[in-house]
Amino acid sequence: MSPVMDSLGPTTPMGAARNAGHLRKVARIVEQLRARKSTAPLSRQKRVVSHQVPKVHDKKYTDEKIDVRDLDEVIEIDPERRLCIAEPGVPFCRLVDATLPLGLVPIVVPELKTITIGGAVAGCSIESMSYIYGGFHDTCLEYEVITAKGELLTCTPDNEHSLIFQMMHGSFGTVGILSRLVFRLIPAKPFVHLRHETHTSMDGYLASIWSHYERRDVDFMDGIIHSPSRLVLCVGEFVDSAPYTNRYDWLKIYYQSTAKRSEDYLKTPHYFYRYDKGVTNVHPKSFLGRLLFGRFLGSSEILRLAEKFRWFLLSDERPDVTVDTFLPFSRLKEFLEWYARDFGHFPLWVVPYARVHDYEWINDSFWAKLDDRLMIDIAIYGMKQRGDTNYYRLMEEKLKALNGIKTLISYNYYQEAEFWTIFNRRNYDIVKAISDPDNIFRNLYEKTCLR
């Protein structure tokens, strides 16, 4: 066991049983990998649907599979040290159900119920606490990683496998199988009180973001830009009681409420998953559709349907634009003015994101040009492409000019040499040589850019 696991230890018979069960699961996966002779690509068979944008020709559909569906248990929660040990397949909705009765929650809870904790690390999940804490991965203390050769590694920020620990973030599963995580928790209360600050100018909006960032005077901060003249900043705090509560998991749409309400109260779990029907691209779109099917169609069901019927519902030729773009705060006004002219698609989701660590998976040259301590995620969901313009590629070129970066969750059009000027090839190759020397999990460029 790792030092953290030793010091935490199973504190109950149930905890000891879960830990023993975890070790049996890991032993099974290790044995399968060690016995495997093929170097053909290998994908994970998971219990929950992937929260990457579905693609018609994704190679995962034809890959050989390794079954990791049973890696989905919370092993131990330590309320005194505010730590949790869990397997990567645990979805955040189930994790919050386990921690909130103890007065604790994960420090960053992504917006969709069935994003898993392993997926949050591999895919760079953030949310409205990120303006203080960064991403969920920034709250993690230790990973247990199974290499492609079946070696079991304990990785922390300061042990001999520290680079593997850091490179798991943003790896999209290409540097080994994450089998256990240790991460921090934060005190929570039963309700969240939200205030929606409405601004009519970009300058006022940016000033408010910066003021809350400097003062850290709220627990949560994100926003919705409904148009260039209607910009809403949503700030909130945990509270013990509420005069009323709303929830946005059926007929009501959260992002629309931010243009109509000045304040709101939600139960804490309902706040975390206020976007589960879609952030700004809600399904079903019509009121009648939501009335008839909305109760049963969350993010997981929509994604599963998209994957199952991808040949009929999706197109790799002119896919809708779904992308998260990270901009230095100092360049945000310039970006949004350009965006309004050249894209013109609203609303946008806005998530401030603290630069708490210069990530090893990003090229050193990126950090060398960046002075900002605050980044802003501008999330574009469901934009229809117009004419002959490739709006994904247009965005990639603009972000490069502004020293921004985009996540790799959807369609990417980088040439390989260009890609590795943004992402850190040297660090990636060092880790890959240890964790996946035969490239059975594919490399990051192959997995995220090639179709």
Summary of the structure (lengths in Angstrom):
residues: 451
radius of gyration: 21.3
end to end distance: 39.8
largest distance: 62.4
contacts: 1467
relative contact order: 0.13
helix: 36%
strand: 23%
